[in-house]
Amino acid sequence: MMRPSEEMLGRLSADILADSAFLLTEPSDNSLSLPMSSLSAVISIRGVATGARASLVLSAPRELATVIAADMLGVSVLDPEVATHTEGALGELVNVLAGALAANVFGAAETCDLGVPRVLRGPPHGTTSPHEMSSVTLCAEGGHLIRVDWLDAPTGEP
Amino acid sequence: MLRMLVVDDSAVMRKVVTRSLQLSGLPLHEVEEARDGQEALDLVRKSWIDLVLCDVHMPVMNGAELVRRMRADPLTAALPVVIVSSDRSEGRIAELEGLGVRAYVRKPFQPEALGRVVREALGLGGGS
């Protein structure tokens, strides 16, 4: 199963965060944990011709997700609209990142289907074997951590 | 004065695109929004829309199916469509260009760039 290298995952994640949410980040330690108040946006990726499948998870503390939403909407973080769209903004961010990663991992010639993003409350669970995922942790302003996980679909999963 | 339709299942993205259009200096009368291809199809059959900006991956009806249905209806066959999507696959882009979309804008995009693309799609001259 093709999977992005941690270098590619970190580089594209940083680029998308900067271009979409004006958020500058730098690599951090993968062993650091996100707080329980975090949000995790999940999206499925499927190669149409090959049937290759994966999930992408983008996790960030709710406080940072709020800043991301405000930056994407072009409003103050105190704007009442921001709370309404915080989860949606993270979902849209994982959607954009999935598109960029799919083209790089599967190749631009492979047509991919992207699922509808879902946003879960809490940081990602570390239950998947390291052989089945690529992960990076980035550090944004204020010391907030962002985690990006590419998870291969288990063999035989419908 | 222009009436645009923004189609995306993401409420945030609908706002981002709408805001970009409002900042572009285009002579906008109204920017309508739809959450998926079916809502968009219902809207373009009831309202006079000058241009549709549409995502690809949406529930209920995706962007490609929306364009296909619009092309099949004489009332909407010539309606200009600009795709705004995170999908970067050549196959998808080729599929949509084959359906006659005017442009394909990849997310993330610069607001000024979106304004330029829309002007070109509508055959308008350069402006502020």
Interface residues (C-beta under 8 A of the other chain):
Chain A: I16 D19 S20 V48 A69 M72 L73 G74 H85 G88 A89 G91 E92 N95 V96 L97 A98 G99 A100 A102 A103 F106 A108 A109 E110 T111 C112 D113 L114 G115 V116 P117
Chain B: D9 S10 A11 V12 M13 K15 V16 R19 H57 M58 P59 S85 S86 D87 R88 S89 E90 G91 R92 E95 R106 K107 P108
